[in-house]
Amino acid sequence: MKLPPIAAIRAFEAAARHQSFTRAAEELGMTQAAVSYQIKLLEERIGVPLFVREPRQVTLTAAGRKLSPKVTEALDLLGSAFVEVVEKPDLHLIISVLPTVASTWLVPRLSSFQAANPEIRIKVHTSNDLVDFAREDIDIMIRGSDNVLPEHEVFALFPMEYAPVCTADFRERHSIVNPADLLKIRRFGAQSWWASWLAGAGVQTGDDNRMDLVVGVQTIDVALTLQGQGVAMVMPIFFADEMKSGRLIRPFQYVGRDDRSYSLVYPKSRHRSRKIRLFRDWVIAEAEATRSAFAAIPNQ
């Protein structure tokens, strides 16, 4: 089959992504009528409808849903080919990272990547929100593996393993001997992690499942804990230095786990990008080294 006109393909891709002819027209600098016309031409060319047209919205047909991700990937790949031809030697790599991962782990290690790849300039964007690669100027993100889509390449870096941490002095002052004692003191961190950890440790919480302070950033929770204000539920691997020095301790050895991981994510359509491949290989190796080093810490 002869390839349909590129204008029709671009109109379909944008309309499918936005689920709207109007928004597709705004993105492409066309009128809504022009977008509708291009999609009609495409449908006539391939002989199947791609959208169900309703009075105030359009939705993809089964054929449209099947075609959409492949067309997006193809256009991304085409765009990457032109970018690689015109890219200057001085490349920019924009990474969206969870705040805790950025401050405790990634940023302190970036100097080694930049030393090995001086032509690549890195910009780190910290956020908990999921990245829309089609709309945002982001190359790579590090997020939980439950926040990815079928069109993403995903590489697990750290399994989600969490446990309460505090200072040794705080444990002594509050006589924390059994896991149930944690219900009597200030607790910081994700409520879902606390609920899961306490249940796994055999603690019956009843209705006492409240949190004293929910910030959503593990580094802040640990800062409060180091001040002796309570106990934080965190991923200890991100605080290996504090654990190794004894500034933080785990009062109990039980570790909560689930089937998610903190993962490196980028669109499959960008797998040929040299800067992404270089960073991917480096960050996977760094994560493996970090896991090995953490496992060697006594009583962590």
Secondary structure, DSSP 8 states (H G I E B T S, - for coil): -----HHHHHHHHHHHHHT-HHHHHHHHT--HHHHHHHHHHHHHHHTS--EEE-SS-EEE-HHHHHHHHHHHHHHHHHHHHHHHHH--SSEEEEEEE-HHHIIIIIHHHHHHHHHH-TTEEEEEEE-SS---TTTS--SEEEEEGGG--TTEEEEEEEEEEEEEEB-HHHHHHTT--SGGGGGGS-EEE-HHHHHHHHHHTT---TT----SB--S-HHHHHHHHHTTS-EEEE-GGGGHHHHHHTSSB-SS---EEEEEEEEEEEEGGGTT-HHHHHHHHHHHHHHHHHHHHHHTSTT-
